[in-house]
Amino acid sequence: GDKQTNNFAEYTGLVAGLKKARDIIIGLNKETSVTDASLASRLPIFNLMIRGDSKLIIQQQNGSWQCKNANILPLYRKAALL
């Protein structure tokens, strides 16, 4: 198959981790689903801190650097949306 770069692998891992976190958060919110508006303010709020050692990904995701590589651009965009 195609030989992928280390950056592609790093972004693939980031997207997979973000999808998993999203699924967990959605699951927790379903467990605490509320129909009464007065209780809605007590639903869990999540702040997700992501740590990594890829300077490229960190700088691209925080907006300091542009993503110019066509191979990782779809993953960059997906990560930004998640």
RATAQUI-V101623 format. One record per backbone hydrogen bond with DSSP energy under -1.0 kcal/mol. NH is the residue of the N-H (numbers start at 1). CO is the residue of the C=O. If there is no record, write none. Layout:
nh=NH co=CO
nh=NH co=CO
This chain:
nh=9 co=5
nh=10 co=6
nh=11 co=7
nh=12 co=8
nh=13 co=9
nh=14 co=10
nh=15 co=11
nh=16 co=12
nh=17 co=13
nh=18 co=14
nh=19 co=15
nh=20 co=16
nh=21 co=17
nh=22 co=18
nh=23 co=19
nh=24 co=20
nh=25 co=21
nh=26 co=22
nh=27 co=23
nh=28 co=24
nh=29 co=25
nh=30 co=26
nh=31 co=27
nh=32 co=28
nh=33 co=30
nh=39 co=36
nh=42 co=39
nh=43 co=40
nh=58 co=54
nh=59 co=55
nh=60 co=56
nh=61 co=57
nh=62 co=58
nh=63 co=60
nh=64 co=59
nh=65 co=59
nh=73 co=69
nh=76 co=72
nh=77 co=73
nh=78 co=74
nh=79 co=75
nh=80 co=76
nh=81 co=77
nh=82 co=78
